[in-house]
Amino acid sequence: MALDELKEGDEKVEVGEYTFLIEDYLAENFSSFTIDYSNNWLRKGFTVIPDGRVSSC
């Protein structure tokens, strides 16, 4: 996840007051994403999870 500007091959998605840019191939392969933020001793930062699925690793 990063700050960026709309480029060719990006899809613009607005959720409430937030605007997200998603590369076309990701938008085609995943219908939704969950954005999670953790702030603990083990992990700090954002995680983007496609379709609400979590890796088994």
PDB file as gemmi writes it, atoms N, CA and C in Angstrom:
CRYST1    1.000    1.000    1.000  90.00  90.00  90.00 P 1                      
ATOM      1  N   MET A   1       0.847  -1.151   0.000  1.00  0.00           N  
ATOM      2  CA  MET A   1       0.000   0.000   0.000  1.00  0.00           C  
ATOM      3  C   MET A   1       0.900   1.224   0.000  1.00  0.00           C  
ATOM      4  N   ALA A   2       0.576   2.201  -0.866  1.00  0.00           N  
ATOM      5  CA  ALA A   2       1.392   3.405  -0.967  1.00  0.00           C  
ATOM      6  C   ALA A   2       0.565   4.556  -1.513  1.00  0.00           C  
ATOM      7  N   LEU A   3       1.028   5.763  -1.299  1.00  0.00           N  
ATOM      8  CA  LEU A   3       0.400   6.921  -1.917  1.00  0.00           C  
ATOM      9  C   LEU A   3       0.789   6.921  -3.384  1.00  0.00           C  
ATOM     10  N   ASP A   4      -0.169   7.164  -4.260  1.00  0.00           N  
ATOM     11  CA  ASP A   4       0.113   7.112  -5.692  1.00  0.00           C  
ATOM     12  C   ASP A   4      -0.925   7.929  -6.435  1.00  0.00           C  
ATOM     13  N   GLU A   5      -0.697   8.112  -7.726  1.00  0.00           N  
ATOM     14  CA  GLU A   5      -1.652   8.791  -8.585  1.00  0.00           C  
ATOM     15  C   GLU A   5      -2.160   7.809  -9.618  1.00  0.00           C  
ATOM     16  N   LEU A   6      -3.370   8.053 -10.132  1.00  0.00           N  
ATOM     17  CA  LEU A   6      -3.996   7.195 -11.118  1.00  0.00           C  
ATOM     18  C   LEU A   6      -3.132   7.112 -12.378  1.00  0.00           C  
ATOM     19  N   LYS A   7      -2.847   5.883 -12.797  1.00  0.00           N  
ATOM     20  CA  LYS A   7      -2.059   5.635 -14.002  1.00  0.00           C  
ATOM     21  C   LYS A   7      -2.862   4.733 -14.922  1.00  0.00           C  
ATOM     22  N   GLU A   8      -2.430   4.633 -16.171  1.00  0.00           N  
ATOM     23  CA  GLU A   8      -3.067   3.721 -17.107  1.00  0.00           C  
ATOM     24  C   GLU A   8      -2.943   2.307 -16.545  1.00  0.00           C  
ATOM     25  N   GLY A   9      -4.026   1.572 -16.563  1.00  0.00           N  
ATOM     26  CA  GLY A   9      -4.019   0.225 -16.010  1.00  0.00           C  
ATOM     27  C   GLY A   9      -4.462   0.158 -14.561  1.00  0.00           C  
ATOM     28  N   ASP A  10      -4.878   1.297 -13.999  1.00  0.00           N  
ATOM     29  CA  ASP A  10      -5.379   1.340 -12.620  1.00  0.00           C  
ATOM     30  C   ASP A  10      -6.885   1.501 -12.614  1.00  0.00           C  
ATOM     31  N   GLU A  11      -7.510   0.988 -11.578  1.00  0.00           N  
ATOM     32  CA  GLU A  11      -8.940   1.172 -11.365  1.00  0.00           C  
ATOM     33  C   GLU A  11      -9.117   2.003 -10.108  1.00  0.00           C  
ATOM     34  N   LYS A  12      -9.996   2.999 -10.163  1.00  0.00           N  
ATOM     35  CA  LYS A  12     -10.249   3.888  -9.031  1.00  0.00           C  
ATOM     36  C   LYS A  12     -11.493   3.404  -8.295  1.00  0.00           C  
ATOM     37  N   VAL A  13     -11.367   3.182  -6.975  1.00  0.00           N  
ATOM     38  CA  VAL A  13     -12.478   2.727  -6.153  1.00  0.00           C  
ATOM     39  C   VAL A  13     -12.620   3.694  -4.981  1.00  0.00           C  
ATOM     40  N   GLU A  14     -13.825   4.225  -4.795  1.00  0.00           N  
ATOM     41  CA  GLU A  14     -14.073   5.133  -3.681  1.00  0.00           C  
ATOM     42  C   GLU A  14     -14.921   4.427  -2.626  1.00  0.00           C  
ATOM     43  N   VAL A  15     -14.445   4.480  -1.390  1.00  0.00           N  
ATOM     44  CA  VAL A  15     -15.151   3.885  -0.252  1.00  0.00           C  
ATOM     45  C   VAL A  15     -15.264   4.974   0.802  1.00  0.00           C  
ATOM     46  N   GLY A  16     -16.482   5.465   0.974  1.00  0.00           N  
ATOM     47  CA  GLY A  16     -16.669   6.575   1.905  1.00  0.00           C  
ATOM     48  C   GLY A  16     -15.853   7.769   1.453  1.00  0.00           C  
ATOM     49  N   GLU A  17     -15.035   8.310   2.329  1.00  0.00           N  
ATOM     50  CA  GLU A  17     -14.202   9.462   1.997  1.00  0.00           C  
ATOM     51  C   GLU A  17     -12.819   9.069   1.473  1.00  0.00           C  
ATOM     52  N   TYR A  18     -12.575   7.780   1.297  1.00  0.00           N  
ATOM     53  CA  TYR A  18     -11.272   7.292   0.849  1.00  0.00           C  
ATOM     54  C   TYR A  18     -11.315   6.864  -0.615  1.00  0.00           C  
ATOM     55  N   THR A  19     -10.215   7.103  -1.329  1.00  0.00           N  
ATOM     56  CA  THR A  19     -10.080   6.676  -2.713  1.00  0.00           C  
ATOM     57  C   THR A  19      -8.905   5.711  -2.797  1.00  0.00           C  
ATOM     58  N   PHE A  20      -9.146   4.556  -3.406  1.00  0.00           N  
ATOM     59  CA  PHE A  20      -8.112   3.539  -3.572  1.00  0.00           C  
ATOM     60  C   PHE A  20      -7.860   3.327  -5.053  1.00  0.00           C  
ATOM     61  N   LEU A  21      -6.598   3.115  -5.407  1.00  0.00           N  
ATOM     62  CA  LEU A  21      -6.211   2.779  -6.773  1.00  0.00           C  
ATOM     63  C   LEU A  21      -5.757   1.332  -6.777  1.00  0.00           C  
ATOM     64  N   ILE A  22      -6.362   0.538  -7.650  1.00  0.00           N  
ATOM     65  CA  ILE A  22      -6.063  -0.892  -7.712  1.00  0.00           C  
ATOM     66  C   ILE A  22      -5.645  -1.224  -9.134  1.00  0.00           C  
ATOM     67  N   GLU A  23      -4.548  -1.956  -9.277  1.00  0.00           N  
ATOM     68  CA  GLU A  23      -4.127  -2.369 -10.606  1.00  0.00           C  
ATOM     69  C   GLU A  23      -5.205  -3.249 -11.218  1.00  0.00           C  
ATOM     70  N   ASP A  24      -5.442  -3.062 -12.522  1.00  0.00           N  
ATOM     71  CA  ASP A  24      -6.519  -3.785 -13.218  1.00  0.00           C  
ATOM     72  C   ASP A  24      -6.497  -5.289 -12.976  1.00  0.00           C  
ATOM     73  N   TYR A  25      -5.311  -5.909 -13.052  1.00  0.00           N  
ATOM     74  CA  TYR A  25      -5.255  -7.373 -12.917  1.00  0.00           C  
ATOM     75  C   TYR A  25      -5.679  -7.820 -11.525  1.00  0.00           C  
ATOM     76  N   LEU A  26      -5.453  -7.007 -10.495  1.00  0.00           N  
ATOM     77  CA  LEU A  26      -5.922  -7.358  -9.146  1.00  0.00           C  
ATOM     78  C   LEU A  26      -7.435  -7.207  -9.055  1.00  0.00           C  
ATOM     79  N   ALA A  27      -7.960  -6.132  -9.634  1.00  0.00           N  
ATOM     80  CA  ALA A  27      -9.403  -5.908  -9.610  1.00  0.00           C  
ATOM     81  C   ALA A  27     -10.147  -7.008 -10.365  1.00  0.00           C  
ATOM     82  N   GLU A  28      -9.539  -7.539 -11.426  1.00  0.00           N  
ATOM     83  CA  GLU A  28     -10.159  -8.607 -12.201  1.00  0.00           C  
ATOM     84  C   GLU A  28     -10.168  -9.932 -11.447  1.00  0.00           C  
ATOM     85  N   ASN A  29      -9.158 -10.180 -10.623  1.00  0.00           N  
ATOM     86  CA  ASN A  29      -9.006 -11.469  -9.944  1.00  0.00           C  
ATOM     87  C   ASN A  29      -9.608 -11.522  -8.546  1.00  0.00           C  
ATOM     88  N   PHE A  30      -9.853 -10.378  -7.932  1.00  0.00           N  
ATOM     89  CA  PHE A  30     -10.394 -10.341  -6.572  1.00  0.00           C  
ATOM     90  C   PHE A  30     -11.549  -9.357  -6.513  1.00  0.00           C  
ATOM     91  N   SER A  31     -12.651  -9.773  -5.907  1.00  0.00           N  
ATOM     92  CA  SER A  31     -13.833  -8.913  -5.872  1.00  0.00           C  
ATOM     93  C   SER A  31     -13.812  -7.924  -4.703  1.00  0.00           C  
ATOM     94  N   SER A  32     -13.066  -8.239  -3.647  1.00  0.00           N  
ATOM     95  CA  SER A  32     -12.996  -7.330  -2.502  1.00  0.00           C  
ATOM     96  C   SER A  32     -11.686  -7.528  -1.748  1.00  0.00           C  
ATOM     97  N   PHE A  33     -11.367  -6.533  -0.917  1.00  0.00           N  
ATOM     98  CA  PHE A  33     -10.150  -6.564  -0.111  1.00  0.00           C  
ATOM     99  C   PHE A  33     -10.474  -6.107   1.296  1.00  0.00           C  
ATOM    100  N   THR A  34      -9.739  -6.620   2.257  1.00  0.00           N  
ATOM    101  CA  THR A  34      -9.819  -6.156   3.635  1.00  0.00           C  
ATOM    102  C   THR A  34      -8.493  -5.485   3.950  1.00  0.00           C  
ATOM    103  N   ILE A  35      -8.562  -4.279   4.519  1.00  0.00           N  
ATOM    104  CA  ILE A  35      -7.347  -3.567   4.936  1.00  0.00           C  
ATOM    105  C   ILE A  35      -7.335  -3.581   6.454  1.00  0.00           C  
ATOM    106  N   ASP A  36      -6.266  -4.135   7.015  1.00  0.00           N  
ATOM    107  CA  ASP A  36      -6.147  -4.288   8.459  1.00  0.00           C  
ATOM    108  C   ASP A  36      -4.909  -3.531   8.929  1.00  0.00           C  
ATOM    109  N   TYR A  37      -4.954  -2.995  10.138  1.00  0.00           N  
ATOM    110  CA  TYR A  37      -3.803  -2.318  10.729  1.00  0.00           C  
ATOM    111  C   TYR A  37      -3.505  -2.945  12.081  1.00  0.00           C  
ATOM    112  N   SER A  38      -2.256  -3.297  12.291  1.00  0.00           N  
ATOM    113  CA  SER A  38      -1.815  -3.848  13.572  1.00  0.00           C  
ATOM    114  C   SER A  38      -0.746  -2.943  14.164  1.00  0.00           C  
ATOM    115  N   ASN A  39      -0.768  -2.822  15.477  1.00  0.00           N  
ATOM    116  CA  ASN A  39       0.238  -2.033  16.176  1.00  0.00           C  
ATOM    117  C   ASN A  39       0.578  -2.755  17.476  1.00  0.00           C  
ATOM    118  N   ASN A  40       1.358  -3.836  17.336  1.00  0.00           N  
ATOM    119  CA  ASN A  40       1.780  -4.573  18.517  1.00  0.00           C  
ATOM    120  C   ASN A  40       3.241  -4.975  18.373  1.00  0.00           C  
ATOM    121  N   TRP A  41       3.772  -5.661  19.339  1.00  0.00           N  
ATOM    122  CA  TRP A  41       5.204  -5.986  19.331  1.00  0.00           C  
ATOM    123  C   TRP A  41       5.569  -6.954  18.211  1.00  0.00           C  
ATOM    124  N   LEU A  42       4.640  -7.743  17.749  1.00  0.00           N  
ATOM    125  CA  LEU A  42       4.916  -8.718  16.700  1.00  0.00           C  
ATOM    126  C   LEU A  42       4.811  -8.117  15.305  1.00  0.00           C  
ATOM    127  N   ARG A  43       3.852  -7.216  15.112  1.00  0.00           N  
ATOM    128  CA  ARG A  43       3.628  -6.659  13.786  1.00  0.00           C  
ATOM    129  C   ARG A  43       3.071  -5.250  13.901  1.00  0.00           C  
ATOM    130  N   LYS A  44       3.605  -4.337  13.071  1.00  0.00           N  
ATOM    131  CA  LYS A  44       3.109  -2.975  13.035  1.00  0.00           C  
ATOM    132  C   LYS A  44       2.960  -2.562  11.582  1.00  0.00           C  
ATOM    133  N   GLY A  45       1.764  -2.126  11.195  1.00  0.00           N  
ATOM    134  CA  GLY A  45       1.548  -1.633   9.855  1.00  0.00           C  
ATOM    135  C   GLY A  45       0.278  -2.191   9.236  1.00  0.00           C  
ATOM    136  N   PHE A  46       0.108  -1.885   7.951  1.00  0.00           N  
ATOM    137  CA  PHE A  46      -1.081  -2.288   7.209  1.00  0.00           C  
ATOM    138  C   PHE A  46      -0.872  -3.624   6.528  1.00  0.00           C  
ATOM    139  N   THR A  47      -1.959  -4.378   6.409  1.00  0.00           N  
ATOM    140  CA  THR A  47      -1.992  -5.627   5.654  1.00  0.00           C  
ATOM    141  C   THR A  47      -3.210  -5.566   4.744  1.00  0.00           C  
ATOM    142  N   VAL A  48      -3.022  -5.888   3.459  1.00  0.00           N  
ATOM    143  CA  VAL A  48      -4.125  -5.927   2.521  1.00  0.00           C  
ATOM    144  C   VAL A  48      -4.387  -7.396   2.199  1.00  0.00           C  
ATOM    145  N   ILE A  49      -5.624  -7.849   2.469  1.00  0.00           N  
ATOM    146  CA  ILE A  49      -5.989  -9.249   2.293  1.00  0.00           C  
ATOM    147  C   ILE A  49      -7.071  -9.352   1.217  1.00  0.00           C  
ATOM    148  N   PRO A  50      -6.783 -10.000   0.085  1.00  0.00           N  
ATOM    149  CA  PRO A  50      -7.802 -10.110  -0.967  1.00  0.00           C  
ATOM    150  C   PRO A  50      -8.944 -11.018  -0.551  1.00  0.00           C  
ATOM    151  N   ASP A  51     -10.183 -10.592  -0.851  1.00  0.00           N  
ATOM    152  CA  ASP A  51     -11.397 -11.373  -0.599  1.00  0.00           C  
ATOM    153  C   ASP A  51     -11.524 -11.847   0.840  1.00  0.00           C  
ATOM    154  N   GLY A  52     -10.866 -11.213   1.784  1.00  0.00           N  
ATOM    155  CA  GLY A  52     -10.983 -11.593   3.179  1.00  0.00           C  
ATOM    156  C   GLY A  52     -10.275 -12.880   3.538  1.00  0.00           C  
ATOM    157  N   ARG A  53      -9.498 -13.449   2.615  1.00  0.00           N  
ATOM    158  CA  ARG A  53      -8.786 -14.701   2.886  1.00  0.00           C  
ATOM    159  C   ARG A  53      -7.430 -14.403   3.507  1.00  0.00           C  
ATOM    160  N   VAL A  54      -7.015 -15.250   4.407  1.00  0.00           N  
ATOM    161  CA  VAL A  54      -5.717 -15.118   5.058  1.00  0.00           C  
ATOM    162  C   VAL A  54      -4.846 -16.281   4.620  1.00  0.00           C  
ATOM    163  N   SER A  55      -3.585 -15.988   4.359  1.00  0.00           N  
ATOM    164  CA  SER A  55      -2.646 -17.026   3.945  1.00  0.00           C  
ATOM    165  C   SER A  55      -2.528 -18.107   5.021  1.00  0.00           C  
ATOM    166  N   SER A  56      -2.328 -19.349   4.616  1.00  0.00           N  
ATOM    167  CA  SER A  56      -2.188 -20.448   5.564  1.00  0.00           C  
ATOM    168  C   SER A  56      -0.781 -20.563   6.106  1.00  0.00           C  
ATOM    169  N   CYS A  57       0.135 -19.742   5.634  1.00  0.00           N  
ATOM    170  CA  CYS A  57       1.527 -19.816   6.093  1.00  0.00           C  
ATOM    171  C   CYS A  57       1.709 -19.096   7.410  1.00  0.00           C  
TER     172      CYS A  57                                                      
END                                                                             
